[in-house]
Amino acid sequence: MKTSISSFDLRVLVAEWQGLIGGHVDKVYQREDEIIFRINLPDRGKVELYSKAGRWLCLHEVEEKPGSPPPFAQTLRRL
C-alpha cells in the first residue's frame, strides 16, 4: 500500500478537481475518520468528495432522485 502521494498522483487529482471550480460546499458529513463534502456545481449538479484521513480521496457523482417515490416505498413510509 502507498504511504505517500507522488507527483503523478497529485497531477491527476488536480486535473480531476478542476471541474469543482465554481462550485460551493452544500453539506459536510463526518463518520469517524471519514469526511464527505457534498459540492453543488452549477453545470454538473451535485458531487461528493469522500476523504478518509491519510488513506484516500474519491470524487463521486450524486444520482438524482426521482420526483416521487415508487408505490412500494410510499407504502413502507406509511407503516
LINRA-V330968 format. One record per pair of residues at least 24 apart in sequence whose ideal C-beta (glycine too) atoms are under 6 Angstrom apart, sorted by the first residue. I is the first residue (numbers start at 1). GAP is how many residues later the second one is. If there is no record, write none. Layout:
i={I;I}
gap={GAP;GAP}
This chain:
none
